[in-house]
Amino acid sequence: MADAIVFNGGARGNWKVLRQGAIKGAGLGNVAFVDRGTKGDAGASWTLSGVTSNLRYTNASEKKVLDATPSVLARPGATRAALIPITKSAAWWAMAQDERRAVLEDKSRHIAIGSDYLSAVSRQLVHCRDQVGAPFDFLTWFEFKPEDEARFDELLVKLRATPEWGFIDREVELRLEKAA
């Protein structure tokens, strides 16, 4: 069963915004905090929501690697996070699933690259493309220790240099720190 995940940006929340900005396309309204939970907040400046889902492009051998190093959120010491909402292009969605898989993994090595960082960076993919009016296709959530932020930055550089990122129409990045 899919779990609903909600991100509320505003004046309060469980994660303090250290910086935010548009990587490609329009940004989001600037906020001081992001609250990650399961309910919307009427007082929020913006709310983004979606659901966790099954693995869509992962083959059996890749799943074994992912299962061997599970991505556990709220690890001790993981007081830094990043919320990166992404919208992919119409050209991406016009391809058949096997064609998207070929770009994602065969050409871009997205899963393989991400797997190299699982010991330091926890991640959760939230799907929102099928929600009516959703401004993003995916909400990507990452948690890591402050001393692993350079590894996270390295991961982003590698992923953004792949052919897959040619299909990104909109990307926003928020860097966060666990609120006291």
Backbone as a printed PyTorch tensor [residue, N CA C, xyz], in Angstrom:
tensor([[[  0.8410,  -1.1880,   0.0000],
         [  0.0000,   0.0000,   0.0000],
         [  0.8820,   1.2450,   0.0000]],

        [[  0.4960,   2.2370,  -0.7400],
         [  1.2400,   3.4870,  -0.8360],
         [  1.0170,   4.3320,   0.4100]],

        [[  2.0810,   4.9760,   0.8420],
         [  1.9970,   5.8790,   1.9880],
         [  2.0110,   7.3140,   1.4990]],

        [[  1.0940,   8.1370,   2.0090],
         [  1.0520,   9.5580,   1.6550],
         [  2.1600,  10.2950,   2.4010]],

        [[  2.8530,  11.1490,   1.6820],
         [  3.8990,  12.0040,   2.2550],
         [  3.5650,  13.4340,   1.8660]],

        [[  3.6320,  14.3440,   2.8450],
         [  3.2920,  15.7440,   2.6140],
         [  4.4440,  16.6260,   3.1030]],

        [[  4.7990,  17.5930,   2.2770],
         [  5.8020,  18.5960,   2.6410],
         [  5.1060,  19.9470,   2.6610]],

        [[  5.1260,  20.6030,   3.8190],
         [  4.5460,  21.9340,   3.9780],
         [  5.6850,  22.9310,   4.1510]],

        [[  5.7460,  23.9410,   3.2940],
         [  6.7520,  24.9860,   3.4270],
         [  6.1330,  26.2090,   4.0610]],

        [[  6.7670,  26.7230,   5.1190],
         [  6.1980,  27.8860,   5.7830],
         [  7.0720,  28.4170,   6.8970]],

        [[  6.4140,  28.9700,   7.9040],
         [  7.1050,  29.6210,   9.0170],
         [  7.4440,  28.6560,  10.1510]],

        [[  6.9800,  27.4000,  10.0320],
         [  7.2850,  26.4160,  11.0730],
         [  7.4340,  25.0410,  10.4160]],

        [[  8.1160,  24.1650,  11.1240],
         [  8.2900,  22.8180,  10.5980],
         [  9.4070,  22.0910,  11.2960]],

        [[  9.5800,  20.8310,  10.9440],
         [ 10.6010,  20.0250,  11.6030],
         [ 11.9720,  20.0870,  10.9090]],

        [[ 12.0650,  20.8340,   9.8010],
         [ 13.3390,  21.0400,   9.1150],
         [ 13.5100,  22.5180,   8.7810]],

        [[ 14.6310,  23.1040,   9.2120],
         [ 14.9600,  24.5060,   8.9260],
         [ 15.6120,  24.5890,   7.5470]],

        [[ 15.1710,  25.5430,   6.7370],
         [ 15.7370,  25.7320,   5.3950],
         [ 17.0600,  26.4820,   5.5120]],

        [[ 18.1170,  25.8730,   5.0150],
         [ 19.4290,  26.5120,   4.9770],
         [ 19.5930,  27.3140,   3.6930]],

        [[ 19.0840,  26.7660,   2.5930],
         [ 19.0620,  27.4760,   1.3140],
         [ 18.0810,  26.7790,   0.3860]],

        [[ 17.5800,  27.5530,  -0.5650],
         [ 16.6880,  26.9770,  -1.5590],
         [ 16.8120,  27.7640,  -2.8440]],

        [[ 16.5580,  27.0750,  -3.9420],
         [ 16.6230,  27.7560,  -5.2230],
         [ 16.1980,  26.8590,  -6.3580]],

        [[ 15.8940,  27.4880,  -7.4690],
         [ 15.5280,  26.7640,  -8.6830],
         [ 16.8000,  26.3240,  -9.3880]],

        [[ 16.8660,  25.0590,  -9.7320],
         [ 17.9660,  24.5360, -10.5290],
         [ 17.6070,  24.6860, -12.0110]],

        [[ 16.3330,  24.4060, -12.3350],
         [ 15.8360,  24.5540, -13.6940],
         [ 14.3470,  24.8690, -13.6170]],

        [[ 13.9050,  25.8550, -14.3620],
         [ 12.4960,  26.2310, -14.3450],
         [ 12.1660,  27.0940, -13.1320]],

        [[ 10.8800,  27.1950, -12.8460],
         [ 10.4000,  28.0430, -11.7610],
         [ 10.7400,  27.4580, -10.3940]],

        [[ 11.0130,  28.3480,  -9.4470],
         [ 11.2780,  27.9240,  -8.0750],
         [  9.9890,  27.7620,  -7.2910]],

        [[ 10.1430,  27.6770,  -5.9970],
         [  9.0230,  27.6670,  -5.0490],
         [  9.1370,  28.9260,  -4.2130]],

        [[  8.0480,  29.3420,  -3.6120],
         [  8.1240,  30.4850,  -2.7070],
         [  9.0920,  30.2130,  -1.5750]],

        [[  9.9120,  31.2190,  -1.2340],
         [ 10.8830,  31.0530,  -0.1610],
         [ 10.1850,  30.8500,   1.1720]],

        [[ 10.7110,  29.9120,   1.9480],
         [ 10.1660,  29.5890,   3.2670],
         [ 11.3050,  29.4160,   4.2530]],

        [[ 10.9900,  29.5110,   5.5410],
         [ 11.9960,  29.3380,   6.5860],
         [ 12.1000,  27.8840,   7.0480]],

        [[ 10.9840,  27.1480,   6.9410],
         [ 10.9470,  25.7680,   7.4170],
         [ 10.1740,  24.8870,   6.4470]],

        [[ 10.4550,  23.5930,   6.5140],
         [  9.6780,  22.5740,   5.8160],
         [  9.2660,  21.5530,   6.8560]],

        [[  7.9930,  21.2290,   6.8450],
         [  7.4960,  20.1760,   7.7160],
         [  7.2210,  18.9530,   6.8540]],

        [[  7.8490,  17.8490,   7.1880],
         [  7.6550,  16.5920,   6.4580],
         [  6.7660,  15.7050,   7.3080]],

        [[  5.6140,  15.3350,   6.7630],
         [  4.6810,  14.5120,   7.5150],
         [  3.6590,  13.8620,   6.6180]],

        [[  2.4530,  13.7330,   7.1450],
         [  1.3910,  13.0580,   6.3880],
         [  0.1350,  13.8990,   6.2370]],

        [[  0.1760,  15.1550,   6.7220],
         [ -1.0080,  16.0160,   6.6450],
         [ -0.6300,  17.3890,   6.1110]],

        [[ -1.5650,  17.9830,   5.3660],
         [ -1.3860,  19.3450,   4.8920],
         [ -1.5270,  20.3380,   6.0240]],

        [[ -1.0660,  21.5640,   5.7980],
         [ -1.1510,  22.6410,   6.7790],
         [ -1.7350,  23.8560,   6.0680]],

        [[ -2.9290,  24.2470,   6.4640],
         [ -3.6100,  25.3760,   5.8230],
         [ -2.8110,  26.6670,   5.9480]],

        [[ -1.9460,  26.7790,   6.9420],
         [ -1.1370,  27.9740,   7.1370],
         [  0.1690,  27.9670,   6.3720]],

        [[  0.4460,  26.9050,   5.6200],
         [  1.6960,  26.7950,   4.8830],
         [  1.6940,  27.7050,   3.6660]],

        [[  2.8660,  28.1650,   3.2750],
         [  3.0160,  28.9490,   2.0440],
         [  2.8070,  28.0770,   0.8160]],

        [[  3.2460,  26.8410,   0.9030],
         [  3.0230,  25.8590,  -0.1560],
         [  3.0010,  24.4650,   0.4510]],

        [[  2.3090,  23.5690,  -0.2250],
         [  2.2270,  22.1650,   0.1810],
         [  2.4640,  21.3030,  -1.0420]],

        [[  3.3370,  20.3280,  -0.8960],
         [  3.6210,  19.3510,  -1.9420],
         [  3.3310,  17.9780,  -1.3550]],

        [[  2.6520,  17.1380,  -2.1250],
         [  2.3240,  15.8210,  -1.5920],
         [  2.3690,  14.7620,  -2.6730]],

        [[  2.4960,  13.5390,  -2.2340],
         [  2.5080,  12.4060,  -3.1330],
         [  2.4770,  11.1260,  -2.3270]],

        [[  2.8160,  10.0480,  -2.9880],
         [  2.8040,   8.7420,  -2.3280],
         [  4.0880,   7.9840,  -2.6370]],

        [[  4.4950,   7.1720,  -1.6720],
         [  5.5590,   6.2190,  -1.9580],
         [  4.9140,   5.0980,  -2.7570]],

        [[  5.6960,   4.3990,  -3.5340],
         [  5.1160,   3.4090,  -4.4290],
         [  6.0920,   2.2630,  -4.6290]],

        [[  5.7170,   1.3440,  -5.4890],
         [  6.5920,   0.2310,  -5.8300],
         [  7.7520,   0.7170,  -6.6960]],

        [[  8.7770,  -0.1150,  -6.7850],
         [  9.9050,   0.1960,  -7.6560],
         [  9.4560,   0.0340,  -9.1040]],

        [[  9.6710,   1.0630,  -9.9210],
         [  9.1280,   1.0430, -11.2760],
         [ 10.1310,   0.7070, -12.3590]],

        [[ 11.3890,   1.0100, -12.1680],
         [ 12.3830,   0.7870, -13.2180],
         [ 13.4990,  -0.1550, -12.7680]],

        [[ 13.3790,  -0.7220, -11.5960],
         [ 14.4320,  -1.5290, -11.0120],
         [ 14.2870,  -2.9910, -11.4250]],

        [[ 15.3980,  -3.5960, -11.8890],
         [ 15.3420,  -5.0200, -12.2070],
         [ 15.7150,  -5.8350, -10.9650]],

        [[ 15.6430,  -7.1570, -11.0580],
         [ 15.8290,  -8.0300,  -9.8960],
         [ 17.2220,  -7.8920,  -9.2860]],

        [[ 18.2650,  -7.8210, -10.1070],
         [ 19.6190,  -7.7190,  -9.5450],
         [ 19.8320,  -6.3620,  -8.8630]],

        [[ 19.2660,  -5.2980,  -9.4140],
         [ 19.3700,  -3.9770,  -8.7740],
         [ 18.5940,  -3.9580,  -7.4610]],

        [[ 17.4570,  -4.6160,  -7.4320],
         [ 16.6640,  -4.6880,  -6.2070],
         [ 17.4430,  -5.3980,  -5.1020]],

        [[ 18.2030,  -6.4250,  -5.4460],
         [ 19.0240,  -7.1310,  -4.4550],
         [ 20.0470,  -6.1840,  -3.8290]],

        [[ 20.6660,  -5.3560,  -4.6650],
         [ 21.6390,  -4.3790,  -4.1550],
         [ 20.9430,  -3.3930,  -3.2220]],

        [[ 19.7970,  -2.8720,  -3.6460],
         [ 19.0530,  -1.9190,  -2.8110],
         [ 18.6030,  -2.5560,  -1.5030]],

        [[ 18.1490,  -3.8030,  -1.5530],
         [ 17.7060,  -4.5070,  -0.3440],
         [ 18.8560,  -4.7870,   0.6120]],

        [[ 20.0640,  -4.9760,   0.0670],
         [ 21.2360,  -5.2600,   0.9030],
         [ 21.6900,  -4.0370,   1.6940]],

        [[ 21.3710,  -2.8460,   1.2080],
         [ 21.7180,  -1.6030,   1.9020],
         [ 20.4560,  -0.7520,   1.9600]],

        [[ 19.5470,  -1.0950,   2.8700],
         [ 18.2750,  -0.3700,   2.8940],
         [ 18.4590,   1.1160,   3.2240]],

        [[ 17.6130,   1.9100,   2.6190],
         [ 17.6280,   3.3490,   2.8510],
         [ 16.7450,   3.6370,   4.0540]],

        [[ 17.3750,   3.8840,   5.1810],
         [ 16.6400,   4.0910,   6.4310],
         [ 16.6250,   5.5740,   6.7510]],

        [[ 15.4360,   6.1390,   6.7910],
         [ 15.3150,   7.5440,   7.1640],
         [ 15.4690,   7.6800,   8.6770]],

        [[ 15.8040,   8.8780,   9.1150],
         [ 15.9810,   9.2060,  10.5350],
         [ 17.1110,   8.4040,  11.1810]],

        [[ 18.1790,   8.1740,  10.4170],
         [ 19.3680,   7.5240,  10.9880],
         [ 19.9410,   8.4240,  12.0730]],

        [[ 20.5360,   7.8560,  13.1000],
         [ 21.1940,   8.6910,  14.1150],
         [ 22.2370,   9.5960,  13.4670]],

        [[ 22.2080,  10.8530,  13.8130],
         [ 23.1750,  11.8160,  13.2910],
         [ 22.8190,  12.4030,  11.9350]],

        [[ 21.7920,  11.8950,  11.2860],
         [ 21.4040,  12.4140,   9.9640],
         [ 20.5440,  13.6570,  10.1620]],

        [[ 21.2030,  14.7740,  10.4100],
         [ 20.5090,  16.0290,  10.7140],
         [ 20.4370,  16.9730,   9.5200]],

        [[ 20.9010,  16.5250,   8.3870],
         [ 20.8000,  17.3150,   7.1610],
         [ 19.8830,  16.5850,   6.1880]],

        [[ 19.2360,  17.3620,   5.3290],
         [ 18.3240,  16.7740,   4.3510],
         [ 18.2690,  17.6610,   3.1140]],

        [[ 17.7130,  17.1020,   2.0670],
         [ 17.4430,  17.8560,   0.8420],
         [ 16.0990,  17.3910,   0.3070]],

        [[ 15.2910,  18.3540,  -0.0700],
         [ 14.0430,  18.0940,  -0.7770],
         [ 14.2450,  18.6230,  -2.1920]],

        [[ 14.1130,  17.7320,  -3.1810],
         [ 14.3300,  18.1240,  -4.5620],
         [ 13.1170,  17.6910,  -5.3870]],

        [[ 12.1610,  18.6060,  -5.5750],
         [ 11.0300,  18.3180,  -6.4630],
         [ 11.4790,  18.3850,  -7.9210]],

        [[ 10.9570,  17.4640,  -8.7390],
         [ 11.3720,  17.3570, -10.1390],
         [ 10.1490,  17.1440, -11.0290]],

        [[ 10.1650,  17.8040, -12.1790],
         [  9.1860,  17.5560, -13.2300],
         [  9.9490,  17.1530, -14.4840]],

        [[  9.5610,  16.0420, -15.0730],
         [ 10.1820,  15.5920, -16.3140],
         [  9.3640,  16.0890, -17.5040]],

        [[  9.9950,  16.1230, -18.6610],
         [  9.4060,  16.6990, -19.8680],
         [  8.3360,  15.8020, -20.4820]],

        [[  7.5390,  16.4050, -21.3630],
         [  6.5430,  15.6430, -22.1180],
         [  7.2250,  14.5660, -22.9610]],

        [[  8.4280,  14.8540, -23.4670],
         [  9.1620,  13.8630, -24.2640],
         [  9.4830,  12.6190, -23.4300]],

        [[  9.7870,  12.8200, -22.1590],
         [ 10.0590,  11.6850, -21.2570],
         [  8.8210,  10.8090, -21.1320]],

        [[  7.7030,  11.4380, -20.8590],
         [  6.4650,  10.6900, -20.6210],
         [  5.8830,  10.1130, -21.9080]],

        [[  6.3090,  10.6240, -23.0670],
         [  5.8350,  10.0840, -24.3400],
         [  6.5190,   8.7530, -24.6820]],

        [[  7.6590,   8.4850, -24.0480],
         [  8.3560,   7.2240, -24.2980],
         [  7.6550,   6.0730, -23.5800]],

        [[  7.8060,   4.8840, -24.1210],
         [  7.3290,   3.6800, -23.4360],
         [  8.1940,   3.4390, -22.2060]],

        [[  7.6850,   2.6810, -21.2540],
         [  8.4200,   2.4510, -20.0070],
         [  9.7920,   1.8300, -20.2540]],

        [[  9.9080,   0.8990, -21.1990],
         [ 11.2140,   0.2980, -21.4610],
         [ 12.1910,   1.3220, -22.0620]],

        [[ 11.6810,   2.2830, -22.8200],
         [ 12.5340,   3.3430, -23.3560],
         [ 13.0060,   4.2670, -22.2280]],

        [[ 12.1170,   4.5960, -21.2970],
         [ 12.5160,   5.4150, -20.1410],
         [ 13.5540,   4.6750, -19.3060]],

        [[ 13.3550,   3.3830, -19.0960],
         [ 14.3080,   2.5540, -18.3530],
         [ 15.6700,   2.5980, -19.0450]],

        [[ 15.7040,   2.5200, -20.3680],
         [ 16.9670,   2.5500, -21.1020],
         [ 17.7160,   3.8620, -20.8640]],

        [[ 17.0000,   4.9750, -20.8400],
         [ 17.6430,   6.2630, -20.5630],
         [ 18.0750,   6.3250, -19.0990]],

        [[ 17.1850,   5.9210, -18.1990],
         [ 17.4400,   6.0130, -16.7590],
         [ 18.6510,   5.1840, -16.3380]],

        [[ 18.7060,   3.9390, -16.7690],
         [ 19.7700,   3.0700, -16.2710],
         [ 20.8170,   2.7020, -17.3170]],

        [[ 20.4020,   2.2690, -18.4930],
         [ 21.3850,   1.8320, -19.4840],
         [ 22.2910,   2.9850, -19.9190]],

        [[ 21.7140,   4.1620, -20.1510],
         [ 22.4990,   5.3190, -20.6030],
         [ 22.9980,   6.1800, -19.4410]],

        [[ 22.1910,   6.3310, -18.4010],
         [ 22.5220,   7.2710, -17.3270],
         [ 23.0510,   6.6170, -16.0540]],

        [[ 22.7940,   5.3090, -15.8770],
         [ 23.2510,   4.5840, -14.6910],
         [ 22.7000,   5.1830, -13.3910]],

        [[ 21.4910,   5.7160, -13.4190],
         [ 20.8810,   6.3770, -12.2620],
         [ 20.8690,   5.4700, -11.0280]],

        [[ 20.3720,   4.2620, -11.1760],
         [ 20.2790,   3.3390, -10.0370],
         [ 21.6740,   2.9480,  -9.5680]],

        [[ 22.5700,   2.6550, -10.4860],
         [ 23.9320,   2.2670, -10.1200],
         [ 24.6600,   3.4010,  -9.4000]],

        [[ 24.5250,   4.6170,  -9.9000],
         [ 25.1630,   5.7630,  -9.2480],
         [ 24.5990,   5.9350,  -7.8360]],

        [[ 23.2830,   5.9420,  -7.7070],
         [ 22.6600,   6.1060,  -6.3950],
         [ 23.0480,   5.0160,  -5.4230]],

        [[ 23.1950,   3.7840,  -5.9150],
         [ 23.5540,   2.6560,  -5.0460],
         [ 24.9170,   2.8450,  -4.4030]],

        [[ 25.8120,   3.5490,  -5.0770],
         [ 27.1500,   3.7980,  -4.5270],
         [ 27.1190,   4.6860,  -3.2840]],

        [[ 26.0060,   5.3610,  -3.0370],
         [ 25.9300,   6.3260,  -1.9450],
         [ 24.9760,   5.8970,  -0.8280]],

        [[ 24.4000,   4.7120,  -0.9310],
         [ 23.3880,   4.2860,   0.0380],
         [ 23.8990,   4.2090,   1.4690]],

        [[ 25.1760,   3.9410,   1.6590],
         [ 25.6920,   3.8530,   3.0230],
         [ 25.7330,   5.2180,   3.7140]],

        [[ 25.7700,   6.2980,   2.9290],
         [ 25.8680,   7.6410,   3.5080],
         [ 24.6010,   8.4700,   3.3450]],

        [[ 23.8190,   8.1750,   2.3190],
         [ 22.6630,   9.0070,   1.9930],
         [ 21.4070,   8.1420,   1.9410]],

        [[ 20.4470,   8.4540,   2.7960],
         [ 19.1460,   7.7840,   2.7410],
         [ 18.2680,   8.5590,   1.7740]],

        [[ 17.3930,   7.8280,   1.0780],
         [ 16.5510,   8.5190,   0.1060],
         [ 15.1560,   7.9190,   0.1040]],

        [[ 14.2150,   8.7530,  -0.3120],
         [ 12.8370,   8.3260,  -0.4870],
         [ 12.2810,   9.0530,  -1.7100]],

        [[ 11.6860,   8.2770,  -2.6000],
         [ 11.0770,   8.8400,  -3.7930],
         [  9.5680,   8.8970,  -3.5760]],

        [[  9.0090,  10.0780,  -3.7720],
         [  7.5760,  10.2980,  -3.6090],
         [  7.0110,  10.6180,  -4.9880]],

        [[  6.0180,   9.8500,  -5.4050],
         [  5.4000,  10.0190,  -6.7240],
         [  4.1950,  10.9500,  -6.6190]],

        [[  4.0970,  11.9050,  -7.5330],
         [  2.9380,  12.8030,  -7.5230],
         [  2.4100,  13.0980,  -8.9230]],

        [[  2.9750,  12.4900,  -9.9320],
         [  2.5660,  12.7540, -11.3130],
         [  1.0790,  12.4730, -11.5460]],

        [[  0.5430,  11.4570, -10.9200],
         [ -0.8430,  11.0650, -11.1680],
         [ -1.8600,  11.8670, -10.3570]],

        [[ -1.3840,  12.8040,  -9.5550],
         [ -2.3050,  13.6650,  -8.8010],
         [ -2.7330,  14.8360,  -9.6860]],

        [[ -3.9930,  15.1100,  -9.7340],
         [ -4.5070,  16.2240, -10.5180],
         [ -3.9330,  17.5380,  -9.9740]],

        [[ -3.3500,  18.3250, -10.8560],
         [ -2.8360,  19.6380, -10.4710],
         [ -1.4970,  19.6380,  -9.7620]],

        [[ -0.8620,  18.4850,  -9.6070],
         [  0.4390,  18.4430,  -8.9220],
         [  1.4760,  19.1840,  -9.7600]],

        [[  2.2510,  20.0790,  -9.1370],
         [  3.2310,  20.8560,  -9.9000],
         [  4.5050,  20.0770, -10.2440]],

        [[  4.6960,  18.9250,  -9.6110],
         [  5.8950,  18.1220,  -9.8370],
         [  5.5100,  16.6680, -10.0890]],

        [[  6.4050,  15.9410, -10.7570],
         [  6.2160,  14.5100, -10.9800],
         [  6.7310,  13.6890,  -9.8000]],

        [[  7.8370,  14.1610,  -9.2170],
         [  8.4820,  13.4470,  -8.1200],
         [  8.9380,  14.4430,  -7.0640]],

        [[  8.9130,  14.0040,  -5.8170],
         [  9.5100,  14.7370,  -4.7100],
         [ 10.5990,  13.8180,  -4.1760]],

        [[ 11.8410,  14.2020,  -4.3580],
         [ 12.9310,  13.3540,  -3.8950],
         [ 13.4290,  13.8850,  -2.5580]],

        [[ 13.5030,  13.0070,  -1.5850],
         [ 13.8790,  13.3510,  -0.2140],
         [ 15.1410,  12.5860,   0.1480]],

        [[ 16.1290,  13.2940,   0.6820],
         [ 17.4050,  12.7030,   1.0690],
         [ 17.7420,  13.1400,   2.4910]],

        [[ 18.3320,  12.2410,   3.2610],
         [ 18.8350,  12.5660,   4.6020],
         [ 20.2680,  12.0560,   4.7170]],

        [[ 21.0940,  12.8250,   5.4440],
         [ 22.4960,  12.4590,   5.5930],
         [ 23.0830,  13.1970,   6.7970]],

        [[ 24.2230,  12.7150,   7.2630],
         [ 24.9550,  13.3780,   8.3350],
         [ 25.6670,  14.5970,   7.7530]],

        [[ 25.9010,  15.6360,   8.5660],
         [ 26.6100,  16.8100,   8.0460],
         [ 27.9510,  16.4500,   7.3970]],

        [[ 28.6480,  15.4870,   7.9640],
         [ 29.9510,  15.1090,   7.3990],
         [ 29.8280,  14.3580,   6.0710]],

        [[ 28.6250,  13.9520,   5.6970],
         [ 28.4050,  13.2800,   4.4140],
         [ 27.8080,  14.2040,   3.3520]],

        [[ 27.7000,  15.4930,   3.6460],
         [ 27.1080,  16.4150,   2.6770],
         [ 27.9280,  16.5100,   1.4030]],

        [[ 29.2420,  16.4350,   1.5090],
         [ 30.0810,  16.4720,   0.3010],
         [ 29.8130,  15.2560,  -0.5850]],

        [[ 29.5640,  14.1080,   0.0160],
         [ 29.2190,  12.9130,  -0.7730],
         [ 27.8690,  13.1050,  -1.4520]],

        [[ 26.9280,  13.7280,  -0.7500],
         [ 25.6310,  14.0060,  -1.3600],
         [ 25.7980,  14.9590,  -2.5390]],

        [[ 26.6000,  16.0020,  -2.3590],
         [ 26.8660,  16.9390,  -3.4560],
         [ 27.4720,  16.2100,  -4.6600]],

        [[ 28.3870,  15.2950,  -4.4020],
         [ 29.0080,  14.4920,  -5.4560],
         [ 27.9620,  13.6580,  -6.1940]],

        [[ 27.0410,  13.0710,  -5.4510],
         [ 25.9460,  12.2990,  -6.0470],
         [ 25.1200,  13.1660,  -6.9910]],

        [[ 24.7700,  14.3800,  -6.5470],
         [ 23.9820,  15.2720,  -7.3900],
         [ 24.7220,  15.6590,  -8.6650]],

        [[ 25.9980,  15.9500,  -8.5460],
         [ 26.7910,  16.3150,  -9.7270],
         [ 26.7720,  15.1740, -10.7420]],

        [[ 26.9650,  13.9580, -10.2610],
         [ 26.9650,  12.8000, -11.1680],
         [ 25.6060,  12.6130, -11.8310]],

        [[ 24.5320,  12.6740, -11.0560],
         [ 23.2040,  12.4670, -11.6260],
         [ 22.8310,  13.5680, -12.6120]],

        [[ 23.1560,  14.8120, -12.2780],
         [ 22.7910,  15.9300, -13.1520],
         [ 23.6090,  15.9700, -14.4410]],

        [[ 24.6860,  15.1990, -14.5140],
         [ 25.5170,  15.1560, -15.7180],
         [ 25.0860,  14.0310, -16.6780]],

        [[ 24.0180,  13.3140, -16.3460],
         [ 23.5900,  12.1760, -17.1550],
         [ 22.6010,  12.5800, -18.2480]],

        [[ 22.4480,  11.7310, -19.2700],
         [ 21.4400,  11.9970, -20.3060],
         [ 20.0210,  12.1190, -19.7460]],

        [[ 19.7290,  11.4250, -18.6670],
         [ 18.3910,  11.5150, -18.0660],
         [ 18.0380,  12.9580, -17.7210]],

        [[ 19.0260,  13.7300, -17.2390],
         [ 18.7290,  15.1000, -16.8000],
         [ 18.3870,  16.0170, -17.9690]],

        [[ 18.6050,  15.5860, -19.1910],
         [ 18.1390,  16.3330, -20.3470],
         [ 16.6170,  16.3330, -20.4530]],

        [[ 15.9700,  15.4520, -19.7100],
         [ 14.5090,  15.3550, -19.7190],
         [ 13.8680,  16.0750, -18.5310]],

        [[ 14.6520,  16.8320, -17.7760],
         [ 14.1260,  17.5760, -16.6250],
         [ 13.6650,  18.9530, -17.0920]],

        [[ 12.3950,  19.2760, -16.8450],
         [ 11.8530,  20.5950, -17.1630],
         [ 11.9110,  21.5350, -15.9660]],

        [[ 11.7800,  20.9660, -14.7710],
         [ 11.7540,  21.7910, -13.5680],
         [ 12.4070,  21.0210, -12.4280]],

        [[ 13.2910,  21.7100, -11.7170],
         [ 13.9620,  21.1230, -10.5570],
         [ 14.2280,  22.2340,  -9.5440]],

        [[ 13.8280,  21.9820,  -8.3290],
         [ 14.0510,  22.9100,  -7.2230],
         [ 14.8360,  22.1590,  -6.1570]],

        [[ 15.7290,  22.8460,  -5.4730],
         [ 16.4930,  22.2020,  -4.4040],
         [ 16.3770,  23.0090,  -3.1120]],

        [[ 16.0030,  22.3240,  -2.0440],
         [ 15.9900,  22.9070,  -0.7090],
         [ 16.9480,  22.1090,   0.1590]],

        [[ 17.8990,  22.8000,   0.7810],
         [ 18.8140,  22.1600,   1.7330],
         [ 18.3070,  22.4800,   3.1290]],

        [[ 18.2880,  21.4660,   3.9640],
         [ 17.6180,  21.5690,   5.2540],
         [ 18.4690,  21.0430,   6.3990]],

        [[ 18.1360,  21.5140,   7.5790],
         [ 18.7730,  21.0360,   8.8060],
         [ 17.6760,  20.7360,   9.8150]],

        [[ 17.8140,  19.6050,  10.4940],
         [ 16.8020,  19.1890,  11.4710],
         [ 16.6180,  20.3110,  12.4960]],

        [[ 15.3560,  20.7260,  12.6910],
         [ 15.0620,  21.7920,  13.6540],
         [ 15.2120,  21.2540,  15.0710]],

        [[ 15.6800,  22.1100,  15.9440],
         [ 15.9080,  21.6940,  17.3490],
         [ 14.6020,  21.4290,  18.0630]]])
